[in-house]
Amino acid sequence: MDLTGAQKRFLRALGHKLKPVVTVGGGGISESLLTEFDVTIKHHELVKVRFRAADREQRDALIDDLCSRGSAALVSRTGHTAVLYRRNHEAPKIHLPN
């Protein structure tokens, strides 16, 4: 999913006030974590995820892996936290600007 700059700015503003609801540990992304992420992002569409990885390369790899396996788009990344978006096609809650 590709987001335009305006859409990312809009989603970043919405995600700023969110608290991390999913935490990815150093062990990586398990099937149970992926299931939890799927349920959470399906309900909220925009979620903040905390990554507990020792170094930047490992953290970036975990973010990329979660985005690809969870079919989500990276909105922003700050330190150990990332904001991810995936539209719920059945019942969309967030209406993106064009």
MDTraj code that builds the backbone (N, CA, C; nanometers):
import mdtraj as md
import numpy as np

residues = "MET ASP LEU THR GLY ALA GLN LYS ARG PHE LEU ARG ALA LEU GLY HIS LYS LEU LYS PRO VAL VAL THR VAL GLY GLY GLY GLY ILE SER GLU SER LEU LEU THR GLU PHE ASP VAL THR ILE LYS HIS HIS GLU LEU VAL LYS VAL ARG PHE ARG ALA ALA ASP ARG GLU GLN ARG ASP ALA LEU ILE ASP ASP LEU CYS SER ARG GLY SER ALA ALA LEU VAL SER ARG THR GLY HIS THR ALA VAL LEU TYR ARG ARG ASN HIS GLU ALA PRO LYS ILE HIS LEU PRO ASN".split()
xyz = np.array([
    [0.0841, -0.1164, 0.0000],
    [0.0000, 0.0000, 0.0000],
    [0.0894, 0.1236, 0.0000],
    [0.0685, 0.2100, -0.0934],
    [0.1447, 0.3334, -0.1031],
    [0.0589, 0.4501, -0.0567],
    [0.1167, 0.5314, 0.0303],
    [0.0482, 0.6492, 0.0807],
    [0.1166, 0.7735, 0.0257],
    [0.0378, 0.8741, -0.0053],
    [0.0943, 1.0009, -0.0510],
    [0.1484, 1.0778, 0.0696],
    [0.2229, 1.1826, 0.0433],
    [0.2764, 1.2651, 0.1511],
    [0.1678, 1.3279, 0.2365],
    [0.0608, 1.3736, 0.1715],
    [-0.0505, 1.4346, 0.2452],
    [-0.1198, 1.3319, 0.3341],
    [-0.1352, 1.2113, 0.2844],
    [-0.1985, 1.1057, 0.3634],
    [-0.1115, 1.0678, 0.4834],
    [0.0198, 1.0609, 0.4624],
    [0.1099, 1.0298, 0.5741],
    [0.1063, 1.1397, 0.6797],
    [0.1039, 1.2652, 0.6381],
    [0.0954, 1.3757, 0.7334],
    [-0.0342, 1.3677, 0.8143],
    [-0.1451, 1.3388, 0.7455],
    [-0.2746, 1.3260, 0.8107],
    [-0.2713, 1.2126, 0.9136],
    [-0.2169, 1.0971, 0.8744],
    [-0.2108, 0.9814, 0.9642],
    [-0.1123, 1.0042, 1.0789],
    [-0.0015, 1.0721, 1.0527],
    [0.0953, 1.1042, 1.1591],
    [0.0295, 1.1901, 1.2660],
    [-0.0509, 1.2864, 1.2225],
    [-0.1210, 1.3731, 1.3176],
    [-0.2180, 1.2916, 1.4033],
    [-0.2874, 1.1972, 1.3424],
    [-0.3795, 1.1115, 1.4185],
    [-0.3029, 1.0176, 1.5115],
    [-0.1896, 0.9671, 1.4653],
    [-0.1127, 0.8702, 1.5428],
    [-0.0332, 0.9308, 1.6564],
    [-0.0154, 1.0620, 1.6541],
    [0.0658, 1.1276, 1.7563],
    [0.0129, 1.1021, 1.8974],
    [-0.1172, 1.1038, 1.9154],
    [-0.1769, 1.0895, 2.0482],
    [-0.1943, 0.9433, 2.0916],
    [-0.1684, 0.8483, 2.0023],
    [-0.1881, 0.7070, 2.0344],
    [-0.0812, 0.6541, 2.1282],
    [-0.1171, 0.5554, 2.2059],
    [-0.0238, 0.4812, 2.2901],
    [0.0096, 0.3502, 2.2174],
    [0.1315, 0.2980, 2.2356],
    [0.1643, 0.1693, 2.1729],
    [0.0735, 0.0586, 2.2267],
    [0.0107, -0.0152, 2.1365],
    [-0.0793, -0.1231, 2.1776],
    [-0.0223, -0.2604, 2.1467],
    [0.0816, -0.2661, 2.0653],
    [0.1484, -0.3919, 2.0327],
    [0.2968, -0.3707, 2.0590],
    [0.3595, -0.4713, 2.1226],
    [0.5028, -0.4649, 2.1488],
    [0.5701, -0.5852, 2.0864],
    [0.6720, -0.5584, 2.0048],
    [0.7500, -0.6640, 1.9411],
    [0.8802, -0.6751, 2.0184],
    [0.9043, -0.7932, 2.0749],
    [1.0254, -0.8146, 2.1531],
    [1.1440, -0.8513, 2.0663],
    [1.2548, -0.8750, 2.1322],
    [1.3777, -0.9101, 2.0621],
    [1.3699, -1.0437, 1.9920],
    [1.2754, -1.1271, 2.0309],
    [1.2591, -1.2585, 1.9692],
    [1.2003, -1.2538, 1.8297],
    [1.1504, -1.1395, 1.7908],
    [1.0959, -1.1266, 1.6560],
    [0.9452, -1.1361, 1.6522],
    [0.8957, -1.1658, 1.5332],
    [0.7518, -1.1671, 1.5091],
    [0.7041, -1.3113, 1.5023],
    [0.6282, -1.3513, 1.6037],
    [0.5732, -1.4868, 1.6082],
    [0.4340, -1.4871, 1.5458],
    [0.3808, -1.6049, 1.5272],
    [0.2459, -1.6162, 1.4705],
    [0.1414, -1.5573, 1.5645],
    [0.1599, -1.5743, 1.6954],
    [0.0630, -1.5194, 1.7906],
    [0.0680, -1.3660, 1.7907],
    [0.1881, -1.3086, 1.7782],
    [0.2000, -1.1637, 1.7704],
    [0.1370, -1.1131, 1.6413],
    [0.1564, -1.1853, 1.5334],
    [0.0978, -1.1457, 1.4057],
    [-0.0547, -1.1515, 1.4117],
    [-0.1087, -1.2508, 1.4806],
    [-0.2539, -1.2611, 1.4984],
    [-0.3065, -1.1444, 1.5818],
    [-0.2363, -1.1108, 1.6904],
    [-0.2753, -0.9975, 1.7741],
    [-0.2701, -0.8675, 1.6942],
    [-0.1648, -0.8495, 1.6166],
    [-0.1513, -0.7301, 1.5335],
    [-0.2648, -0.7224, 1.4323],
    [-0.2976, -0.8348, 1.3697],
    [-0.4030, -0.8378, 1.2686],
    [-0.5375, -0.7971, 1.3276],
    [-0.5705, -0.8499, 1.4447],
    [-0.6974, -0.8155, 1.5094],
    [-0.6994, -0.6679, 1.5479],
    [-0.5882, -0.6198, 1.6011],
    [-0.5803, -0.4807, 1.6465],
    [-0.5899, -0.3826, 1.5307],
    [-0.5140, -0.4064, 1.4252],
    [-0.5145, -0.3114, 1.3131],
    [-0.6450, -0.3196, 1.2341],
    [-0.7080, -0.4358, 1.2347],
    [-0.8375, -0.4483, 1.1668],
    [-0.9423, -0.3635, 1.2382],
    [-0.9327, -0.3582, 1.3692],
    [-1.0299, -0.2820, 1.4471],
    [-1.0004, -0.1321, 1.4450],
    [-0.8725, -0.0930, 1.4579],
    [-0.8363, 0.0481, 1.4710],
    [-0.7877, 0.1144, 1.3420],
    [-0.7357, 0.0379, 1.2482],
    [-0.6773, 0.0846, 1.1224],
    [-0.5424, 0.1548, 1.1397],
    [-0.5229, 0.2258, 1.2473],
    [-0.3980, 0.2974, 1.2732],
    [-0.3493, 0.2569, 1.4118],
    [-0.2304, 0.1976, 1.4194],
    [-0.1786, 0.1518, 1.5485],
    [-0.0337, 0.1956, 1.5657],
    [0.0020, 0.2129, 1.6910],
    [0.1399, 0.2443, 1.7268],
    [0.2003, 0.1176, 1.7856],
    [0.3182, 0.0804, 1.7355],
    [0.3849, -0.0438, 1.7758],
    [0.5212, -0.0089, 1.8335],
    [0.5531, -0.0693, 1.9480],
    [0.6847, -0.0505, 2.0101],
    [0.7714, -0.1713, 1.9766],
    [0.8946, -0.1437, 1.9362],
    [0.9901, -0.2477, 1.9007],
    [1.1038, -0.2465, 2.0014],
    [1.1247, -0.3595, 2.0677],
    [1.2319, -0.3724, 2.1668],
    [1.3483, -0.4482, 2.1044],
    [1.4192, -0.3811, 2.0191],
    [1.5353, -0.4388, 1.9520],
    [1.6596, -0.3613, 1.9946],
    [1.7705, -0.4316, 2.0002],
    [1.8939, -0.3719, 2.0505],
    [1.9523, -0.2666, 1.9566],
    [1.9536, -0.2943, 1.8280],
    [2.0164, -0.1994, 1.7362],
    [1.9200, -0.1569, 1.6258],
    [1.9577, -0.0525, 1.5556],
    [1.8720, 0.0085, 1.4543],
    [1.8442, -0.0862, 1.3376],
    [1.9446, -0.1598, 1.2933],
    [1.9262, -0.2513, 1.1792],
    [1.8241, -0.3597, 1.2115],
    [1.8328, -0.4154, 1.3332],
    [1.7371, -0.5184, 1.3736],
    [1.5964, -0.4596, 1.3837],
    [1.5873, -0.3388, 1.4398],
    [1.4566, -0.2722, 1.4529],
    [1.3958, -0.2437, 1.3162],
    [1.4765, -0.1940, 1.2228],
    [1.4271, -0.1668, 1.0879],
    [1.3817, -0.2944, 1.0187],
    [1.4559, -0.4042, 1.0399],
    [1.4176, -0.5325, 0.9809],
    [1.2850, -0.5820, 1.0390],
    [1.2657, -0.5644, 1.1697],
    [1.1398, -0.6061, 1.2327],
    [1.0227, -0.5224, 1.1814],
    [1.0433, -0.3927, 1.1654],
    [0.9370, -0.3050, 1.1138],
    [0.8996, -0.3465, 0.9719],
    [0.9995, -0.3684, 0.8873],
    [0.9734, -0.4098, 0.7487],
    [0.9020, -0.5447, 0.7440],
    [0.9439, -0.6376, 0.8312],
    [0.8826, -0.7704, 0.8345],
    [0.7369, -0.7619, 0.8785],
    [0.7095, -0.6825, 0.9822],
    [0.5710, -0.6686, 1.0290],
    [0.4843, -0.6006, 0.9235],
    [0.5381, -0.5010, 0.8557],
    [0.4618, -0.4337, 0.7494],
    [0.4282, -0.5305, 0.6367],
    [0.5243, -0.6102, 0.5947],
    [0.4982, -0.7010, 0.4827],
    [0.4088, -0.8173, 0.5244],
    [0.4344, -0.8776, 0.6385],
    [0.3520, -0.9910, 0.6822],
    [0.2136, -0.9481, 0.7289],
    [0.2022, -0.8235, 0.7792],
    [0.0745, -0.7734, 0.8264],
    [0.0000, -0.6899, 0.7245],
    [0.0538, -0.6778, 0.6036],
    [-0.0073, -0.5991, 0.4954],
    [-0.0389, -0.4565, 0.5400],
    [0.0571, -0.3947, 0.6070],
    [0.0378, -0.2600, 0.6592],
    [0.1377, -0.1645, 0.5953],
    [0.1071, -0.0371, 0.6042],
    [0.1950, 0.0673, 0.5519],
    [0.2586, 0.1412, 0.6688],
    [0.3871, 0.1689, 0.6562],
    [0.4579, 0.2452, 0.7579],
    [0.4251, 0.3927, 0.7403],
    [0.3721, 0.4541, 0.8458],
    [0.3378, 0.5956, 0.8434],
    [0.4544, 0.6774, 0.8973],
    [0.5075, 0.6358, 1.0124],
    [0.6212, 0.7057, 1.0703],
    [0.6984, 0.6119, 1.1620],
    [0.8218, 0.6490, 1.1848],
    [0.9099, 0.5712, 1.2715],
    [0.9911, 0.6704, 1.3534],
    [0.9816, 0.6578, 1.4859],
    [1.0554, 0.7457, 1.5759],
    [1.1144, 0.6602, 1.6867],
    [1.2448, 0.6477, 1.6873],
    [1.3107, 0.5673, 1.7898],
    [1.2656, 0.4226, 1.7844],
    [1.2114, 0.3751, 1.8940],
    [1.1661, 0.2366, 1.9046],
    [1.0178, 0.2212, 1.8725],
    [0.9548, 0.3242, 1.8193],
    [0.8110, 0.3227, 1.7954],
    [0.7807, 0.3504, 1.6489],
    [0.6817, 0.2762, 1.5960],
    [0.6379, 0.2970, 1.4583],
    [0.4859, 0.3061, 1.4555],
    [0.4352, 0.3870, 1.3645],
    [0.2911, 0.3984, 1.3430],
    [0.2609, 0.3292, 1.2108],
    [0.1684, 0.2326, 1.2145],
    [0.1338, 0.1529, 1.0971],
    [-0.0136, 0.1700, 1.0645],
    [-0.0451, 0.1636, 0.9358],
    [-0.1826, 0.1832, 0.8880],
    [-0.2195, 0.0717, 0.7906],
    [-0.3399, 0.0216, 0.8080],
    [-0.3991, -0.0698, 0.7103],
    [-0.5490, -0.0431, 0.7082],
    [-0.5997, -0.0144, 0.5907],
    [-0.7416, 0.0182, 0.5759],
    [-0.8271, -0.1060, 0.5960],
    [-0.9367, -0.0889, 0.6684],
    [-1.0357, -0.1945, 0.6841],
    [-1.1383, -0.1738, 0.5728],
    [-1.1362, -0.2602, 0.4733],
    [-1.2230, -0.2424, 0.3565],
    [-1.3701, -0.2685, 0.3873],
    [-1.3978, -0.3459, 0.4915],
    [-1.5372, -0.3766, 0.5260],
    [-1.6041, -0.2612, 0.6001],
    [-1.5292, -0.1989, 0.6919],
    [-1.5854, -0.0889, 0.7706],
    [-1.4771, 0.0147, 0.7976],
    [-1.4446, 0.0981, 0.6986],
    [-1.3383, 0.1974, 0.7186],
    [-1.3765, 0.3022, 0.8226],
    [-1.2792, 0.3347, 0.9092],
    [-1.3018, 0.4353, 1.0132],
    [-1.2300, 0.5652, 0.9809],
    [-1.1168, 0.5561, 0.9111],
    [-1.0383, 0.6728, 0.8776],
    [-1.0546, 0.7016, 0.7302],
    [-1.0943, 0.8223, 0.6980],
    [-1.1096, 0.8625, 0.5589],
    [-0.9911, 0.9491, 0.5207],
    [-0.9065, 0.8962, 0.4350],
    [-0.7831, 0.9636, 0.3951],
    [-0.8091, 1.0750, 0.2954],
    [-0.7309, 1.1833, 0.3064],
    [-0.7410, 1.2878, 0.2033],
    [-0.6794, 1.2382, 0.0729],
    [-0.7201, 1.2951, -0.0377],
    [-0.6651, 1.2537, -0.1675],
    [-0.5378, 1.3186, -0.1921],
])
top = md.Topology()
chain = top.add_chain()
for i, resn in enumerate(residues, 1):
    res = top.add_residue(resn, chain, resSeq=i)
    for name in ("N", "CA", "C"):
        top.add_atom(name, md.element.get_by_symbol(name[0]), res)
traj = md.Trajectory(xyz[None], top)
